[in-house]
Amino acid sequence: MREDVLLKPLTTFRCGGTAKYFDEPASEEEIISDLRFARERGLPVFILGGGANCLISDKGFDGLVIKIGKALSYIDIDDKGDTAVVKAGAGILLMSFAMKIADAGFEGTEFACGIPGTLGGGVFMNAGAYGGEIKDIVRKVRFIDENLDIQEISGEELQFDYRTSVFAEMARADKIFVITEITAEVRRGNKEEIKSRISEYRERRMSSQPLDVPSAGSAFKRPEGLFAGKLIDEAGLRGYSREGSKAQVSPKHCGFIVNNGGEASAKEVYELIMDVSNKVHDKFGVRLDPEVRIIGDFGDGTRVEISSFGFKYGMPEDADLILDARSLKNPYWEPELREYSGLDKPVKKYLSGFPETGRLITGFRGAVLLASAQKHNGVFKVAVGCTGGHHRSVYCAESLAGKLRDLGYIVNVTHRDIDKDACDE
């Protein structure tokens, strides 16, 4: 365990401050010891892999950073003939993992041979390229949960989707966990064809991506049915940078934000990401969400407190902003969902199945950002309401908090009426 460790050289963006505490454990037992250390001191925890998909604040991380690195970078390929079962530590570089499998004559990982970062990070975000994704090969993941217990979760339970997983959702909800081992299944292929695909993908990356400049890869998630880089280009932002900053929209690939010479601060990179998102929204009405994880405090001192409530019990008087989720379909009218709340999987699955839910939460986020900008150096209180305060408001409050945390905001969430009976008292 070390103190005041500079994180800048450990990230591909080449910016960021120091970690209050830092450790690179050699085993699951040491990880559990680290987590216990943080729990006893009330410290936040951030799990760092290859540093390829994160932007860490210049203010650093006022907690414990656990780096999953070389000690957990093993790989075992069990040849079953037509297939192979692969067990690998979460700290192995994703490119190394993919190449070792390809060299053994198995296909399915060619897409990952040029993706930076670790395998654990790849699982966290369901990394992918050229039509392939981690979800195509992962069958099981071993991890340490917030109770410091070792758990295993199957591929079906990982809830993989575009650049997300159940682990990403857990992180958005501020749950602590550490991925330690991945079990994958791959099929035998033709070695020459495998090598040919890897060579093709490598050439495409070299020709189209700014691999010689610090970046975190694609800066934005792909909007449904669209391409972030194309929208940025059509907004006239190719090569765009803010005055006096070395952070820039890559002239080579508009989906990348680069840190020229490693001279831009994390705040400059963050401000450019937000600026580009706003400019694209102003021109096309499409909001680009960061694919890069925003770690630490990038705000102006304002903290956001979000609470859910039921309109039937009365509106909270202390809220700076009240948001209404009653336009969404009501799970209460589904008999099998009545007993659950918006924290439970059945209700989450129900509400997330409607596109209007996502649009409403994105709109809520915009409203919070606009309104909170008028209040500095304090606490901004947001109340999200539905009829009874059990389903829609709870789900939307949690989802909104996750989106704001993705932007680097410090957010606390409470649910005012979740324990109340569905009757007046």
N, C-alpha and C positions, 0 to 999 in steps of 0.2 A: 504494500500500500504506500503510495506516494502522495504528496500534497503539492498543489499549485503547479500542475503539469500543463504546459502549453499544448493546445489541441490543434493549432493551425497546421503543423506538418503531418498530422494524422488524418487530414481530410483532403479530398481531391480538389476542393475549391481553394485550398491554401489560404484560409482565413479563419478567424475565430479566436476566442480568448482562452482562458485557462480553466481547468477542472479543479474544484476545491480538493477533491480526492480522486485518485486514479489507481486502477489496478488492472493487471492482465493475468487473470487466474489460469492455473494449469489443469484444473479438473472441476467436475461438478461440485465436489465437496468445497473447493475454494470459492466457487461462485456463491454457494449457499452461505458460506462464512461472510463474504462481502455483503450479500443482501441483508444478513442479520446485523452487520455493522451499521448499514444505512438505516435499517428499521429502528434500531436502538437510539439513534441520534435524530430521527425524523428527517432524514435526508432524501431528496428526490434522487432517482437513479436513471441514468441513460446508458443504454447498451450500444457500444460502438463496434462496428465490424471493420470493413475496409475504408469507411469514411467517404463512400462514393455517392451517397444519396442524401446528404444532409448539409445544412447550413447552420453553423454554430455561432451564436451571438458573440460580438466583440467583448461583451461583459462576461463571457465564459459561462460555465455551468456551476451553479452554487450547490453542488451535491456530489454524488459519486458517479464517475464514469467507469464502467466495466468494459474493457476491450476484450473481445473474443478473437484471439489471434492464433499464433503458431501452435500452441499446445493443444488446440482443438482443431487441427487442420489435417487430420488423418483421413484416409479413404481405403475402403476394402471392397473389391469387386468380386462377387461370388458368381462365377460362370455357371449358368444352368443349362448351357447349350444354345438354344434359340433366344434365351433371355439372360439377364444378369440382375441380381439383387445387389444394390450398392448401398453401403453404410458409410456415411462421411460426417466428420465433425463440422459444426456450424462455422468454424473459423477458416476453413479452407477457401482459398480464392475461387470464385465462381469460374473463372477462366481455366484454372488448373483442374478443378473438378471436371469440367466439360472436356478438356483435352485428354485427361487420363482415361476417361470412358471411351472417347473416340479412338485413342491409340490402342485400346484393348479390342477394338473391332465392333463396338456397339454404337448404335445411332440413337438420336433423340435429344442430344445435348449440343448439336452443332450451333444452334442459335445463340448459345451462351458463351461461345469461345472468345468473344470480344467484349463481354459485359464486365465492367470493373466491379469491385466489391466482393464480399464474401457470400458463401452459400446461404448462411443464415439470413443475411440481408436480402438475398434473392428470394427466399421463401417468404419473408416478411412482406415484400411488395409484389410478389408474383412477377418477378422479372421476366422480360421476354423481348424477343426481336425476331424479325423475318418469319413471322407466322408461328413461332414456337414460344411456349411459356413454361415456367417451372411447374405449373399445375399439371402439365402433361406427363410428368415422370414421378412426382413425389407421391409416395404411398403412406408414409407415416413420419411424424415429427415428435421428437423427444424434447421436453422443455421443463424448466423449473417454474412453478407458479408462484403467485403472491403469498401463498402460505408456506413457501420454501419446500414444497413437495415436488418430487419428480413425476411428471405426467407424460402420457403418450396420446397423440391425437391422430386419427386416420385421415387419409386424403379427402374423404367425403366431408369430414367435419371441419376442414380447413377453410371452407367458404371462400375459395379462390374466386376472384373476379379481376377485372382489368386493374392492374397495379395495386391490388389490395388483397387482404386475406383476413382471417379471423384475428390474427396477431395485430394487424394494422388497426382493426376496430378496437382491440383491447388497449392498444397504446393511446388511441384517441380518447378512451374512457379513463386514462391515467392509471391503468392497471400495470403492475410490475410483473415481468416474466423474462426468462432468458431461454432462447432456443439453443440447444446443445448438440443435437444429432438429427440427421435426416436419413431416412430410408427411401431409396428410389428404385424404380424398375425400368430397365431399358431393354431394347431388343437388338439382336445381332443384325449387322448390316454389312454392306460391301465396303471394305476399307478404302478402296480407290474413290468410290462415290462419296463417302464421308469426308475424305480429305479434300475432294473437289468442292463440296459445299462449304467447308470451312474456309478454303482459299477464296471462294467467291464472296462470302460474307465479309472476310477481312478486307478485301479490295474495295468493296462497297463502303465500308466504314472509313477506310483511309481516304477515299475520294470525296466523301460527303460530310464527314464530321471533323470538328476542330480538335483532333486528338493531341495536338502539340501545345495546347493552352489549358491551364487549370479550369475545370468545370465540374459539374456533378452529373453530366449526361443531360438527358432531356429535362428541361426545367419545368415543363407543364404537362399535365395529363391531357390526353387526347379527348376533346369534346365529342360527344356521341355523333357519329356520322361526319365528323370534320377532322382537320389536322391542325394542331396548334401552330406548327411552323409556317404553314401556308397562310393562316389568318394573320400571324405577326408580319409576314412578308407583305401581304396585301394591305396591311395597315401602314405600310411605309416605314417599318421599323428595322429593316435589315441593317446591321451595323450600328444601330442606335445606342447611344450612351448618354447619361446625364452629365451635365457640365462639370468638368474637373474630375470625373471618375474614370477609373480603369475598368470598371465593370461594363460589359458591352453585350448586346445581342450579337451573336456570332455572324459575321458577314458570310461565313461558309454554310452555316445551318441555323436558320432562324429559331429553331426550337431549343437551342443551347444558349445559356448565359455564360459568358467566359470572364475570367479574372486575369486580364492581361498582365503578364509579368508577376502575378501573385501580389500585386500592389493595391488592389481594392480591399476595403474593409468589408466585413460581413454586412454591416449596415448598408453600405453602398450597393452590394449585391441584392440585398433584400428590397431596398427601395426601387431598384430597377425592375425586379420581378413584379412588384406591386404596380409600378408605373405602366409596364407593358400590359399587365392584365386589365388595368383601367382603360388604357387607350384602345385595346381591342374591344372591350365592352362598349365603349363610347361609339365606336365605328360600326360594329356588327351586332351588338346586343348579346354577345356570347361572353360568358365569364370563364377565363382560363384559371384553373386551380393549379397550384404548385404541385409538381410531382416530387420535388425536393422536400425532405422533412425539415421544418424550421424548429431549431432547438435553442431554448433560452429566451431571454427577454429582448424583443425588438421594439417594444412599445414605447410610449412616452410617459410611462409610470401609471397609466390607467389600468386597473384590473376590472375584469368583468365577472359579475355574479349573476348567474342565471337560475331562475326558479320556475318550476311548473306550478300551475294552480287550476282550480275549477271555477268557472264563472258563476256556477250556482252557489258557491260559497262567498262570492264577492271578490272584487278586484283588489289586489294589494296596493296599498296607498304609498308605499315607499319606492315603487318602481320608477326608473327614469324612462323606460320604454316598455310598452305592453304590446305583445304580439299575439295574434288570434289564429289558432290552429283548427278552428271549428269547420273550416271549409273542406277538410280532409274527410275521407270515408271513416265512419265511426266503428271501431272494432267492438264496441259495446253491444251493437246489434247483431253480432255473431255469437250465438249462445256459448260456443266452445271457447270463446276468448274473454268472456266477461270476468272470469276469476283472475285473469292475468293483468299485469300492468305493462306500461311501455318499456319497462326494463327487461321483460321476459321475451325469449326467442319467438314464440308464436305471434305475439303482437308486432315485434320488429319485422318479422318475415311478411306479415300481412300488409303493414303500412309501406314497407320498402318496395312492395310489388306494384305500386302505382306511380307513374312518372310525375304526377302532380305533387307528390310528397317531396321528391327531390327538388323540384322547382320552388316549392314554398320555402324549404329550408335554405336554399341558396338566396332567395329573396330576403329571408330573415337576416342572414349573414350580412348582406349589403346594407340593410336598415341599421343593424348594430354598428357597423363600421362608420356609416355616415353620421349617426347620432352621437356615438362615443367620441368622434373626432372633435366635437364641440366641448368635451369635458376632459380636462387634463389633470394628471397627478392626483387621482382619486379613485373611487370605486364607482363603476357604472353598473347599475342594477337593471336587469332585464327580466321581465315576467312573461312566460309563454303559457297561454291559457287554452283550455278546451272546456267542454261542458262540465264534466265531473272531476277533472284533474287526475285521471288514472291512466289514460291510454295515449291519446294524440299529443297532449301537451308534454307528457313525460318523455315520449319518444323524440319529439321535436327539440326539447330542451337538451337532451343528451346529444343528439345529432348536431345541433347548432354549436354546442360546446366543442365537439370534435373538430368542426370546420374552423372555429376560431383558434383552437390550439394548433391546428395545422399552419396557421399564419403567425404563430409565435406569441399569441396572447396568453396571459395567465388567467385561467378561468376556474371558478368554483361553481358547482351545481348542487341545488337542493330541490326537493319535491314536497311542496307544502301540503298537498292534500292526498298524497298517495295512500296514506293509512286510514283515511276517513271512510266511514261507511257511505253507501250510496243513498243517504237520506239526510235530511236536515236534523241537526242536533240542537 
